[in-house]
Amino acid sequence: MTTYRIGQIVPSSNVTMETEVPALLRAREAVAPERFTFHSSRMRMTRVTPEQLRAMDAESDRCAAELSDARVDVLGYACLVAVMATGPGYHREAEQRLHRRTAENGAPAPVVTSAGALVTGLHTLGAKKVALVTPYLRPLARTVVDYLAHEGIEVLDYAALEIPDNLDVAAHDPARLPAIARRLAHAEADVVVLSACVQLPSLSAVEEAEQQLGKPVVSAAICTTHQLLRALGLPAVAPGAGHLLSGAYAHA
């Protein structure tokens, strides 16, 4: 039985990724032999504004070095909009830069960004058109839409819940998300993104939303977990987490 150390770079006010990613991997432990421990380093951010996101991203190098001190096996950068707001395709640059920081510290580890994981997860599902829910103010939500468009994914419709305080985002009731998603123009969407944000909790509502909408439903946390497992060379499967982690894309 092998134990893997999962490192996460998280905003200081984020409380969801350290809940949902462990929940997904604990569910996997019920059906697979590998075990996981979880380790975090924090970047200061309390309000989801462009200014705070830029300042926060500047701290990510320090966090990567700190996590490499713990010899983590994989590192996840858990702030989707901070990466997307920096510019089209920035997730690739961020992943390469943070990997270099771990290598410079003598503990090279693969790096997954939640922004890149969402893009990869949607491509893995063959999604060309999506509908999505975000907690962001409308200009930041539009940034996510444009970022996905640059990656060849058309957003047919989206909800911007316009919650500026990051702890208020975490307090949003996930049970409300399927109804919000149903109100979107999703008929032609290949996939619905129930939470395009690693702080907006959604895991408990994903399978209900899939049943109601009749199509695959993902979240930033689910896509990140899929990519963390693939970066470790492990089958990406977790019970109760929707189509992407059902096992159909375990080796994708």
Secondary structure, 3 states (H helix, E strand, C coil): CCEEEEEEEEECCCCCHHHHHHHHHHHHHCCCCCEEEEEEEEECCCECCHHHHHHHHCCHHHHHHHHHHCCCCEEEECCHHHHHCCCCCHHHHHHHHHHHHHHHCCCCCCEEEHHHHHHHHHHHCCCCEEEEEECCCHHHHHHHHHHHHHCCCEEEEEEECCCCEHHHHHCCCHHHHHHHHHCCCCCCCCEEEEECCCCCCCHHHHHHHHHHHCCCEEEHHHHHHHHHHHHCCCCCCCCCCCHHHCCCCCCC
